[in-house]
Amino acid sequence: MDRHYYEAHTLTLARHPSETDERMMVRLLAFALHADPQLAFTKGLSADDEPDLWQRSLSGEIECWIEVGQPDERRLRRASGRAREVVVMTYSGRAADLWWQQNSAGLERLRNLRVVDLNSSESQALSRLVERSMDLQCTIDGGEVWIGNERETVALSPRLLQV
């Protein structure tokens, strides 16, 4: 609703063996928050030079580079030079807070970087929705997010650390 984007997507999420349910669902949330026909999941953890998601223009330029977790500052500087917009979605509570404390001063110089943090209890609640085959609905209104299936809905309040 916030973006006036109303679309159904059929997605296949490839999951790295080391990836948790929580991280996979945060990737899915990142997709929902930035949904666009050109937005795609990448090789993610399996590739060093690709983000978790990206949106490329028809001419191949990177319009949006989305990282999940706590990426290295150098990686974000490189991404900032390659993409029009860079987004980081952090989600692991205290570890994300420490990452932000250690990196915020250097990241503030990146004008095209946005950092979004999820409360750890909210991201963990997302992992309860994981099933082999999922049919989820997502509503985004007033900065609040609701993701659910036919049995349960999870309410999320992403917090902007850097706009």
N, C-alpha and C positions, 0 to 999 in steps of 0.2 A: 504494500500500500504506500509506503514512504516514497518509493521510486516509480509508482504506477506501472509496475511490471507484473503481468499476470500470465504465467506460462506453466505448462506441465513439462517436466524433463524426465527422460528415462536415462538413468546413469548407471554405469558399471564402475565400481570403485575397486581398483587393484590395490591390494594391501601388502606392503612389505612384511616379511616375517617378523621383523622387530617392532612393527607398529602396533600400538595398543588400540583398543576399541575407542578410547577417549580421543586420541589423536585423529583417528579416521573420521570420527563424527565432527570434530572441529574443522577438518578439511571440508566436510559436507556443509557445515554452517558457513564457512567462507564462500563456498560456491553460492549458497542461497543469498548471502548478503551482497554479492557482486554479480548475480545471475545475468547472463547475456548469451545470445546464441554463439558468440565467438569465444566465450570462456571455456577453458578445457583443463582437465587434470593432466599433469605431466608424469614423467617417470618418478618424480619426487625424490624419495630417499635413495633411489637407485641411480640417480644422476647428480653429479656435483655442480653442473652448470645450468640446472633448471630449477625453478621454484616448485612449490606444490601445485599451484594453478597459475595459468597465465591467459591473458586475452591478447590475441594478435590481430592486427588490422589485416585487411585483405591484401595489403602490400607487404605483409610480413613483419612490420614493426611491432614491438611489444608495447601495448597500451597499458596493461596492468600486470604487475608481478606480485604474486601473493605467496608469502612464506607463513608456515605454521610452526609455532614453538619459539625458540630463542636463538635465532641465527646470529652468526658472527658479524660484527660491525663491518669488517672488510667486505664480506659478501653483500651486505646491504648497500655499501658505497658503490660497488660494481653494478648491482641491480639498478641503483638510482641513476647511473649513467646510461644504462641500456633501455630503461622503461620510462614511459611518461608518468606513471604512478606506481608506487611500491607500497604494499600493505603487509604488516606483520600482525598475526593473530597469536597472542600468547594465552596460555590457559592453565598453567600448572601451579597456581597459588604462590607459595613462598619462593620457589625457584624462579618464577616469572618476575616477581618483585625484585629479587636480587639481580637478575639479568637487567632489568630496567634501571636500577640504581647504578649499576656498573657502566651501562652503555648510553644512558640518556643524554649526557653532555655531548658526546660525539655524534649522536644521531640527530640532535636538534639542528645541525647544519644542513641536513638533507631536506630540502624544501618540498620534495615530492614524496616524502615518506609519511605514512599514517600508521600509528601503532594502536591496536585495539586489544584490550585485555578482557578475558572472561574469568569470572569468579570460579575457583576450582570446584566448588560444590555444584555449580551449574554445568560445567563441562563434564563432570562425573555423572550427573543426571542424564546428560545426552547419551552416554555410553549404555544406559539401561534400555535405550530404544533399539540397540543393535540386534539384528536378526540376519539370517542368511539372505533373505529376500525381504526388502522393506518397502512399504508404501507410506511415505511420510508427507505431511502437509506443513507448510511454513507460512507464517504471517509475520510481517515486519511493519510495525506502526509506532510512530513516535520514538524511534530508537530502541524499542522493546521488540523481542523476537519470541515467537511461540512456534515450537516444532513438536509435532506429535504424530501418533498413529491412531488406530481406532480404540486403543486401550488407555493411552497416557499422553499427556501434553507436558512439555518442559518449557518453562518460561525463563528467558535469558535477558540480562541487561548488560550488553557489552559496554565497556568503559573505554572512552578514548583517552589514551595517554599522550598522543601527539597527533595533531591534525595537520 
